[in-house]
Amino acid sequence: QVQLVESGGGLVQPGGSLRLSCTTSGLAFRNYAMSWYRQAPGKERELVASIASPGEGTNYTDSVKGRFTISRDNAKNTVYLQMNSLKPEDTAVYLCKARGPGPRFYYTYWGQGTQVTVSS
């Protein structure tokens, strides 16, 4: 079955860095656009970053531009989110999403999420 497993979250001080990984299995990873979302308690889930299936087109929400970088390694079926200069407001559960072609519609898959806490 299709699985998306996030890792790399944890507790970090403001100004610190983390690299999140989302490793996938059971899908044709090269054909899937990948995204990172985040959701904090009481807040709406928001799109943080996305990367096209060829890996050359990326998008970021304004609040993370210049600090976060999304990348992918198609040979490892993995998408990454490098997070630098972390702020307390970055605290959230971070989830990865995969979207790719199906017989009639796009398939969409979600991981379970990894907690990122930025606190002194």
C-alpha positions in Angstrom: 0.0 0.0 0.0 1.0 3.6 -0.3 2.8 5.1 2.6 4.2 8.5 3.4 6.4 8.7 6.5 7.7 12.0 7.8 10.7 12.3 10.1 13.1 14.9 11.4 10.8 16.9 13.6 11.7 17.8 17.1 12.4 20.6 19.6 14.7 23.4 18.4 15.6 26.8 19.8 14.6 29.9 17.9 17.1 30.5 15.1 17.9 26.9 14.8 17.5 24.5 11.9 15.8 21.2 11.2 15.5 19.1 8.1 12.3 17.1 7.6 12.1 14.1 5.4 9.1 12.4 3.8 9.9 8.9 2.5 7.3 7.4 0.2 6.6 3.8 -0.9 4.0 2.2 -3.1 3.7 5.0 -5.6 5.5 6.1 -8.7 7.3 8.9 -6.9 8.8 10.6 -10.0 5.3 11.3 -11.3 4.0 13.0 -8.1 4.1 16.6 -7.1 5.0 16.9 -3.4 4.1 19.4 -0.8 4.7 20.2 2.8 1.8 21.5 4.9 1.7 22.5 8.5 -1.1 22.8 11.1 -0.9 24.3 14.6 -3.5 23.8 17.2 -6.5 26.1 16.6 -5.2 27.2 13.2 -6.0 26.2 9.7 -3.8 23.9 7.8 -1.6 25.8 5.4 0.6 25.0 2.5 4.2 25.7 3.3 6.1 24.6 0.2 5.6 22.5 -3.0 7.8 21.1 -5.6 6.8 19.8 -9.1 7.5 16.2 -10.1 10.5 17.2 -12.2 11.9 18.9 -9.1 12.5 22.3 -10.8 9.4 24.2 -9.9 9.0 25.2 -6.3 6.7 27.5 -4.4 6.7 28.8 -0.8 4.3 30.7 1.4 5.6 34.2 2.1 6.3 33.6 5.8 9.0 31.0 5.0 10.6 32.4 1.9 14.3 32.7 2.3 14.3 30.4 5.3 12.9 27.1 4.1 13.9 25.0 1.1 12.0 22.1 -0.4 13.8 19.5 -2.5 13.4 16.0 -3.7 15.5 13.0 -4.4 13.6 10.8 -6.9 16.1 8.0 -6.6 15.3 7.8 -2.9 11.5 8.5 -3.2 12.0 11.2 -0.7 11.1 14.9 -0.3 12.8 17.2 2.1 12.1 20.4 3.8 15.2 22.3 5.1 14.1 24.8 7.7 16.5 27.5 8.8 16.2 30.5 11.1 13.2 28.9 12.8 10.8 31.0 14.7 8.3 30.1 17.5 5.5 30.7 15.0 6.8 27.8 12.9 5.7 25.4 15.6 3.2 23.0 14.1 2.7 19.5 12.9 4.3 19.2 9.5 2.7 16.9 6.9 3.7 15.9 3.5 1.3 15.4 0.6 1.8 13.5 -2.7 -0.4 14.1 -5.7 -0.1 12.2 -9.0 -2.0 10.8 -11.9 -4.7 8.1 -11.5 -6.8 6.4 -14.1 -9.5 9.1 -13.9 -8.5 11.6 -11.2 -5.4 12.6 -9.4 -4.4 10.4 -6.4 -3.7 12.3 -3.2 -1.9 10.9 -0.2 -1.0 12.3 3.1 1.5 11.4 5.7 0.8 11.3 9.4 2.9 14.3 10.3 5.9 15.2 12.4 5.9 17.7 15.2 8.1 20.7 15.1 8.4 22.8 18.2 10.4 26.0 18.3 10.9 27.2 21.8 13.6 28.6 24.0 
